[in-house]
Amino acid sequence: MAVFFLLIGLEIKREVLDGQFSTWSRQVLRGVGAFGGMAVPAAIFLAFNGSDPVAARGWAIPTATDIAFALGVLSLLGPRVPVALKVFLTALAIIDDLGAVIIIALFYTAEVSTTNLACAGGVLAVLITLSLLRVRVIWLHMALGLLPWFFVLRSGVHATVAGVLLAFTIPLRATPGQPDAPDSPLQILEHALHKWVAFLVVPIFGFTNGGVSFEGVTVDDLCGPLTLGVALGLLVGKVSGIFGFAMLAIRLGLAEMPPRASTTQLLGIALLCGIGFTMSLFIGALAFEPYPAKKEAVKIGILGGSLIAGVLGWTLLRLTPGQPAGRTVRAG
């Protein structure tokens, strides 16, 4: 999964410096929506499980969005969905991923070795220096990047965090001071990793972690607060948090509706963000590693909530007519 998070880090850096997060007007709606899409699902989960200290460890499970699956469902709709909404969904999911990285580092880390963290920080400083010195040799960055991964792994912090930190040291410009280009080190590495992540990393992770075993799981577990907290967090929490917070920002004049998009289409996008799958499974595995029965209950909640959210989102967007070209819908 460190490779998966390396790709996420590359996408985050590119979007922050040259993409959808590079201007304030683009940031507001996506940032507010992402915040609601993480805060409300966590609150719903804790409403079901807050009284159980062990179950409460899973509060972050429904906060995640699986960008690959969500965009996959969206692609089935073709041109019916405005490009601006596809960008909105992508940016929202990237913010979710960044939030997941921070959550893993802060809340799913046991004892921390400061010596190993210091060693990792030293190697990262060397990588940053290489970037500042205009060293654009990707294999050198990747070879040295194995050292922070090793030290972070030994430090007690989850090693996937090293993937994101390494990504932030990869140069974005082919030539310093020039606009982003297809031959920049970051772009080359990002495109190369997409195939490996899509066709190897994610399928292997899904195969090893997506299966549900009912051994030790009772009927009470299936209908219990853990499963319901995860499922409703993804299904209800995501859509109400993203859509509710985004519409509030629009009505307050802090942001505008994406071009050529309707309120109903924005609601459909919020539903698709309830597809948690890969990232939710990963956080669930971290949260309940010593509790197999709870992990199985979490998987059922993730798969159930994600499936319903995906079907409802696709159906709503499929039945909603697109807006004519050149027309922008404003809330209120």
N, C-alpha and C positions, 0 to 999 in steps of 0.2 A: 504493500500500500504506500510505501515511501515514494515509489515512482508515480503513483496516482496523485499524491499530494504535490510532487514536483511539478506535474503538469498544471495543477490548480494554481500553484504559485506563479508559474509563468503567465497564465491567463490573467491573474490578478494584477501583476506588475504591468502588463501591456495595457490593460484597461485603465489603470490608474494614471499612467503617464501619457497615453495617446488615445485612449478609447472612451468608453461611455461614462467614466468617472472623472474625466479630465476637466470638466466645467461644472460649476455649481448648479446651473439649471438642469443638467442631466443627473446630478447626484440626488437631488431632493426626493423626487418621487420614488426612485429605486431604493434609496437609503431608508426612507420612512416605511415603505412597504416591507422591506426586509426586516426591519426592527419589529414591526407588528407580527410578521410571519415567524419570528423566533420567540417573542415574548408571550404571545397568546397561547400557542401550543404548549409551552412549558407550564404556563399557569393552569391550563386544563389538565395536563398530566398530574400536576401536584394537587389539584382539587380531588383527584381520585386516589392518589398515593402518598400525599404529604404526611399522613399520620404513621406511615411505615418507613422507618429509617433506611431499610435495605431497598425497598421498592423505589423510594424517592431518589436513589442514585441514578435512575434512568430518566430524569427530568429533561435531559437534552435530546433524547431519542427522536421525538417528533418535531424538533426544530429544523431538521435538515431537509433539503430538496435534492433529489437525484437529477442533475442537469441533463444527463444523457437520456434517461427515460422520458423526462418531461419534454425535451426537444424532439425526441423520437415520436411521441404522440402528436406533437404540434405539426411535425412534418407531414403527417397523414392528411392534414387539412389543406395543404398547398396554399394557394394565393388567397383563400378565404380569410386568412388572418393577416392583418397589416404587418409589414416588416417591423414597424416601431414596437409592436407588442412582442415579437420574437426577440428583439433586442432587450426589451424590458424584462422578459423572463430570463434571458441569459445573464443579464447583469444582476438580477435579483438572486439567482442561484449562486453566482460567484460570491456575492456578499455572504450568503448562507454558508458557503464553503469556508470562507475566511473566519466567520464566526465559529464554525465547527473546529477549526484548527486552534483558535484561542481557547475554546471550551475544553478541548482535549488536553491542552498544555496546562490549564489552570485547575481543572476539576478531576481529571482522570490520570493524574500522576501521583505515584506513591512517594517514597523517599527520594530526595534529590542529591546527587553528588556534585557539589560545586566545583570540584577539581576537574571532573570530566566536562562540565559545562564551560569552564574556563578554557579548556583545550579546544572544544568545539568553537567557541568564540574567537580564539586565536586563529584557527584555520579560516573561519569566515572572514576575518579581518584581512588575511592574505588574499583571499578571493576578491574582496572588494578593492584592494590595492591593485590587483591585476587588471580589474575593470577600469580603474582610474588611469592606469598606465597604458590603456588602449590595447591590452592583450586580448585578442578576439579568437583564441584557439579553444574551441568547444571541448575537445577531448581533455585538455589540461584542466579546465574547470570541473569536468565530470570526474576525472581521476582524483583531484584534490577533494571533490565533494563527497567521496566515500569516507573521508576522515571525520567530518562533522557528523555524518550518519552514525559512525561507529561510536564516537564519544557521546552523542546524545542518547543512543541506545543504552550505553553503560551508565549514563547519568541518572536513569530512572524516569526521565521525561520520555513520552512516547516518540519513537524514532520517526514517525511520519512528519513531525514538526520540522525535522532536519530537511526534509524534501522541500518544504515551503521556503525555509531560510536560504537554502542553496539557490532556489529559483530567483530570489531577490538579488543575488549577486551576478546573475547572467546578464551581460550587456544587451540593451534593447536596440541600440543604434549600430548600424554597420560601420558608420563613421561618427565619432563623437560630435554632438552639436547639430547633426542632421536629422531629418524626420525619420520615423520608423520605416524600414524597407524590408521586402521579402527575404533579402540575403543577410539580415541582421542575425547575430548568434541566437538571440532569444526566439526569433521566428523560425529559424532552421530547426532548433531543438524542439520547439513546440509542435511543429508539423511532424517531426520524426516520432515523437512520443505518442501522438494521437493514435496511430495505428496500433502500437504495442498496448496502450491502455485499453483501447476499445475492443481489441480482438484477443487479448491475452490476460491482462491484469484483472479487469472487471469481470469477464466470464469466469476466471478461476476463483476469484473472491465470491462471486455469486453462487458458483457450484458448491464451494466448501462451506458457505455460511447461510445460503438461502433455503436449504432443505429443512423441513420441519419434522422433528421426531416427537411423537405423542407419548413417549415413554416418561412416566412420572408426571404427566400433565393430566389433571382431572377436569371434569366439566366445570367445576367452580373456577379453575384457572382460566379456562377458555372465556368465561363470561365474567371474569374477575376484574378488579380495578386496574391491574397491570396491563392486560390486553386492551381493555376499554380506554384506558388513559392514553395509550399509544395510538390506537386507531382513531379515536375522536380528536386527539391532538393533531394528527395529520389531516384528517378529513374536515373537521369543524374549525380547529384552531388556525390552520394555515389560511383557509379561505377568509375567515372573519378577520384575522390579523392583517393579512396583506391588503385585502379589498377595503376593509374598514379604515385602516390607517392611510391608505393611498387616497381614498375619497375624501377623508378629512383634510389632508394636505391640499387637495385640489379645491375644495370648498373654501378653505381659508386663504386661498390665493398664493400658497407657497409653491405650488407646482401646477402643471397643465396636463390634461389628458394626452396620452401619446397620439400623434397625428393619425387621422383616419380611423381611430378606434372608438368604439362605443362603450358605455358603462357595462353592458351585458358581456361584451368581449373581455373586458378587464376582469370581470367576475370569473369567466371561464379560465383565464390565465391563472388566477389565484387558486382555482381548484386544481389545476395541473401541478402547481407547486406543492400540493399535498402528496405527490409521489416521492416518498422518502427513500425507499429501497436501499441502495448501496451504502450511503453515508449513515442512514439510520441503523442498518444492520451492524455497521462497524462500531458505532457508538454503543449500541446495545451489547455487543460482545465485550467491550471494555468495561461497561458498567456492571455486568452480571457474570463475569468470567467464572467466579466460584459457585454460581447458582444455575446449573443446567436447566432445571424446570422453568425458572424465570426467563432464561434466554429463549426457550421454546415459546413461552407465552408472548414474549416481546415480538418474536418473528411472526407469529400469527397476527398480532395487532398491526405490524408493519405491512405485511402482505395484504391483509384485508383493507386497511385504511388506504393504502396506496392504490390498490385495484379500483376501489369505489371512486376515489378522487379522480383517477385517470379517466374512467368511463364517463363520469358526470361532466368533467371538464371538456372532454372530446365531444360529447353529445351537445352540450350548450353551445360550444363554438361552431359545431357543424350546423346547428339549427338557426344560428344568428346570422342574418345577412350582413355582408361587408359594406363598408361605407364607400360612397363614390369617390373617385380620385379627386384630390385637392380639397376635400372637406375635412375639417378637424372638429371633433366633438368636444365640447367643454361641459363639465359638470355644472349643474346649477343654472 
